Amino acid sequence: MSSDAIERAELKSSDGTRALPCQFNPSTVKLTKSSTWTAHPARGAAKGPKPQFVGTGPEVLAVTLLFDSFDTLGDQTWPKTWQVQEAIEQLFTWTCATPGSIQKLTPQPPTVTFSWGSGINFTGILMQVNAEYTMFSPGGSPLRATADISLQKTPDDPAPTNPSSGGISGRRSALLGDCESLATIAYAEYGDPSLWRAIASANEIEDPARVPVGTRLLVPPQPQAVRLKSGEGERDARG
């Protein structure tokens, strides 16, 4: 079979940068999804407590990519414009907020799509990149590298609604994780990253870029968040 007939897997970003084709198609692609259950111990109960369903976790794709410019110097199927180090740096860049989102005061990384022919098409946020350079030129330039990446799927279902139009009973909270921002939490909770201002207002945050990882954030109900976006309803959100 001609090398031209090989269907290459590739990574493409929503920020408009050029696609990154996989120099070598991965041998395995791992997909994981979890659900969360909780059980409250009952004092004096004869049996263990019955677990209660809390929620469904995000779908995650994990894959290992290999980049090599030593053994494939004559390979014309991988664009010569991509160097090993450049490919790794592009993956790292996709974990950071885009310049356009920073200018709009909604800092968030782009979404990245991993596609492989007509089989796999997975769009998510690049949550982690672990790269290892394994070969170098006499001048110190990386000639070979592996990269373990994980993509967390972005929700494609309708934005969640809250039966409460305000007040304490409708409150939710979210934990700010690594590589997350107020905008990513707003997208996950409301389906609208621009509502990050509502979360900032409800938590009296003046600088959204300086919120420590691990901070527990109050997430107001969506109708209230829409009002907070325009500066209304701050008193209700803070109680």
C-alpha positions in Angstrom: 0.0 0.0 0.0 1.3 3.5 -0.9 2.1 5.8 2.1 -0.2 8.4 0.4 -3.2 6.1 1.2 -2.6 6.2 5.0 -5.3 8.0 6.8 -3.5 10.3 9.3 -5.0 11.2 12.6 -4.7 14.9 13.4 -5.3 17.5 16.0 -7.1 20.7 15.1 -7.7 23.7 17.3 -10.6 26.2 17.4 -8.2 29.1 17.6 -7.4 28.9 13.8 -3.9 27.6 14.0 -2.8 25.0 11.5 -3.7 21.4 12.1 -1.1 19.1 13.7 -1.1 15.8 11.8 0.1 12.7 13.7 3.4 11.7 12.2 2.6 8.1 13.3 -0.9 6.9 13.9 -1.3 5.9 17.6 -1.5 2.2 18.4 -4.1 2.7 21.1 -6.7 5.4 22.0 -8.1 5.3 25.5 -11.6 6.6 26.4 -12.8 6.9 30.0 -16.0 8.1 31.6 -17.0 8.0 35.2 -20.0 8.6 37.5 -19.9 9.8 41.1 -21.9 8.1 43.9 -22.0 9.0 47.6 -23.1 7.0 50.6 -23.8 8.6 54.0 -23.0 6.3 56.9 -26.0 5.6 59.1 -25.2 5.1 62.8 -26.4 1.8 64.1 -27.5 0.5 60.7 -27.3 -3.3 60.3 -26.2 -2.9 56.6 -24.1 -0.5 54.7 -25.7 2.7 53.5 -27.3 2.8 50.0 -25.2 4.8 47.6 -26.9 7.8 45.9 -26.1 9.0 42.4 -24.4 12.4 42.4 -23.6 13.0 38.7 -21.7 11.9 35.6 -18.1 12.8 35.0 -16.7 14.1 31.7 -15.5 11.8 29.0 -11.7 11.8 28.6 -9.6 10.7 25.6 -6.0 9.8 26.2 -3.4 9.0 23.5 0.3 8.8 23.1 1.9 10.6 20.1 5.3 10.0 18.7 7.3 12.5 16.7 10.5 11.6 15.0 12.7 13.5 12.5 15.7 11.1 12.6 14.4 7.8 11.1 11.9 9.6 8.8 14.1 12.2 7.2 12.9 11.0 3.8 9.2 10.8 4.8 7.3 13.2 2.7 3.9 12.5 4.3 4.6 14.5 7.4 4.9 18.2 6.6 8.5 19.4 6.7 7.4 22.6 8.3 6.8 20.7 11.6 9.8 20.1 13.7 9.7 17.8 16.7 10.2 20.6 19.2 7.7 22.8 17.4 5.0 20.1 17.5 5.5 19.7 21.3 5.4 23.5 21.9 2.2 23.7 19.9 0.6 21.1 22.2 1.7 23.2 25.2 0.3 26.3 23.6 -3.2 24.7 23.3 -3.3 24.4 27.1 -3.1 28.1 27.6 -5.7 30.9 27.1 -5.8 32.3 23.6 -4.7 36.0 23.0 -8.2 36.7 21.6 -10.0 35.4 24.8 -7.6 37.4 27.0 -8.4 40.6 25.1 -12.1 40.0 25.6 -11.5 39.4 29.3 -12.8 35.8 29.0 -9.4 33.9 29.2 -9.8 30.3 28.2 -7.8 27.8 26.0 -9.2 26.8 22.6 -11.0 23.5 22.1 -9.0 20.8 20.3 -10.4 18.1 18.1 -8.7 14.7 17.7 -9.9 13.1 14.5 -8.9 9.9 12.7 -10.7 9.4 9.4 -14.3 8.4 9.7 -13.7 6.6 13.0 -12.8 8.9 15.9 -13.9 12.5 16.2 -13.4 13.9 19.7 -13.5 17.6 20.7 -12.4 18.8 24.1 -10.1 20.9 26.2 -6.5 19.8 26.3 -6.1 19.1 30.0 -2.6 17.6 30.1 0.5 17.2 28.0 3.4 15.0 29.2 6.3 15.2 26.7 9.6 13.4 26.8 12.5 14.1 24.4 14.4 10.8 23.7 16.9 11.7 21.0 19.0 14.8 20.1 21.2 16.0 17.3 24.9 16.7 18.1 23.9 20.3 18.4 21.2 19.6 21.0 18.1 19.8 18.8 15.4 17.3 19.7 15.0 14.6 17.0 12.5 12.3 18.7 9.8 12.8 21.3 6.7 11.2 22.8 3.7 13.1 24.1 1.0 11.7 26.3 -2.1 13.9 26.0 -5.5 13.9 27.5 -8.6 15.7 26.2 -11.6 16.3 28.3 -14.8 16.4 26.2 -16.6 19.7 26.1 -20.4 19.4 26.7 -22.5 19.4 23.5 -25.9 19.0 25.3 -28.1 22.0 26.1 -27.0 24.4 28.8 -28.2 23.3 32.3 -31.2 25.0 33.7 -32.0 25.7 37.4 -35.6 25.6 38.6 -34.8 28.3 41.1 -34.8 31.9 39.8 -32.7 33.0 42.7 -32.2 32.7 46.4 -30.2 30.3 48.6 -32.0 27.1 47.5 -30.8 27.5 43.9 -27.1 27.9 44.8 -24.4 25.6 43.4 -20.7 25.6 43.9 -17.7 24.6 41.7 -14.1 23.9 42.5 -11.5 25.7 40.3 -9.2 23.0 39.0 -5.8 23.2 37.3 -5.9 24.8 33.9 -9.4 26.1 34.5 -10.7 29.7 34.6 -13.9 31.4 35.5 -14.8 31.3 31.8 -14.4 27.5 31.6 -16.6 27.0 34.7 -19.2 29.3 33.2 -19.2 27.3 30.0 -19.5 24.0 32.0 -22.3 25.4 34.2 -24.3 27.6 31.8 -23.0 26.7 28.3 -21.9 30.4 28.0 -18.4 31.4 28.9 -19.3 35.1 28.9 -21.2 34.6 32.1 -17.9 34.3 34.0 -18.6 37.9 35.2 -21.6 36.6 37.1 -19.4 34.1 39.0 -16.8 36.8 39.6 -19.5 39.2 41.0 -21.1 36.5 43.2 -17.7 35.7 44.7 -16.5 39.3 45.0 -13.5 38.6 42.7 -11.8 41.7 41.3 -9.1 40.0 39.3 -10.3 36.7 37.6 -6.7 35.9 36.6 -5.6 35.6 40.2 -8.0 33.1 41.6 -6.0 30.3 43.2 -6.5 26.7 42.0 -8.6 24.8 44.5 -10.9 27.8 45.3 -14.5 26.8 45.9 -16.7 29.2 43.9 -20.4 30.1 44.4 -22.2 29.5 41.1 -25.5 31.4 41.0 -28.6 30.1 39.1 -28.6 30.8 35.4 -31.4 33.5 35.5 -29.5 35.3 38.2 -26.2 34.9 36.3 -27.7 36.7 33.3 -28.7 39.6 35.6 -25.3 39.6 37.2 -23.6 39.8 33.9 -25.2 43.2 33.4 -24.4 44.3 37.0 -27.9 43.5 38.4 -28.7 41.1 41.2 -25.4 41.2 43.1 -27.1 41.5 46.5 -29.2 38.3 45.9 -26.2 36.3 44.7 -24.2 37.1 47.8 -27.1 36.6 50.2 
